[in-house]
Amino acid sequence: TWRAPTARTRAIDTAAVGAMALKVASGERAGEMVHLERANTMIGEAGGDTALVVKRGTTYFLARFSGQRAPKLNRRELGPRTHAITEDDEIEVGGVSFRVVRP
């Protein structure tokens, strides 16, 4: 018999295809998760320092979008191109830190 997927089975299915998320590691939203389900996910604060997480297939990339300060990936400032990100990478945008995780 067919059964509707539960939240648990959906989470397992998502993890199986390589879904990733950003866990906020600092600031007032520390502990919150930003799920990277869309092709493009903006992080940072509108009008301030922002970066874009781009999903291409099962690979994720980080790119500078706008702002005075470049985002950091594993404590290094990002240049003008996209940079691949993987689980356990540390990202800093606009003074807020994130860790790349699998939900």
N, C-alpha and C positions, 0 to 999 in steps of 0.2 A: 504494500500500500504506500501511496505517496503521502509525504508529510511536508507541510510548509517549512521552509528553513527558519531556524531560530537565530537569534542574535549570535549565539555561540557558533553555529555552523557557518554563518556568514563571515564571522571573524576568521575562522579556520580557512575558509575558501579564499578570503582576501590575502591572508598570510601566505598561502600556497603559491599565489601568483606574484609574490614579491612586493606587496604593498608596504609602504613606509610612512612614517609620521615624524613630526618634530615635537619633542617634548621641551616645553619652555623651562629653562633651567634658572632663570633669574627674573627679577622684576615682580610686579604685582600679580602677574598671571603664572607665576612659577608652578609647575606641576601639571598645567593644562597641556592637552595634546592638540596639535594641528595636523589633521590627517591629509596626506598628499594624494587625494583621489582624483583631482582634476589635472588637465594637461599643464596648467599654469597656476601656481599658488603664490600670491604676493605676501611677503612678510616684512614687518617694519611698521612705521607709522606714516600715514598719508601726509604729504607735505614735509616729511623728514627723510631720514635714511631708510631706503627700502631695497629689497632684493627680490628676485624672482626664482622660485623653484620650478623647473621645467621637467615634466615627465615625458620621456620618449620610450615607449614600450615598457620595459621593466627597469630602465636606467633613469636615474635622476641627476639633474644638473643644477648648479647654483650660478646666478648671474647678478651682477650689480644692476640696479634699476635706476635709482635716483638718490640724491642727497649729497651732503658735503663729505662724509666719511665713507670709504669703501667698506663693504662687509668683510668679515674675516672668516676664513675656513681653516680650522685647526691652528688658530692664532696667527695666520698669515693673511695679509691684505690681498684681496682679489684684484686681478688685473681686468682688462676689458672683455675677455672672452667668457664662455661658460666653463664651469669646472664640475667634473663628476663628483657626486657625493655618495657615500656608502654608510652603512650602519656604524654607529659610534662616532661619526664625525661630529665636531663641534663647530657651530656657526654662531657668529655674533653680528647683529644688525642693529644699529642705532642704540648701542649699549645694552641690548637684551641678548642673552645667550640661549641657544637651542642645542639639543642633542638629537642626532638622527637615530631613530629607533624603529623596530618592527612592532606594531601594536599587537 
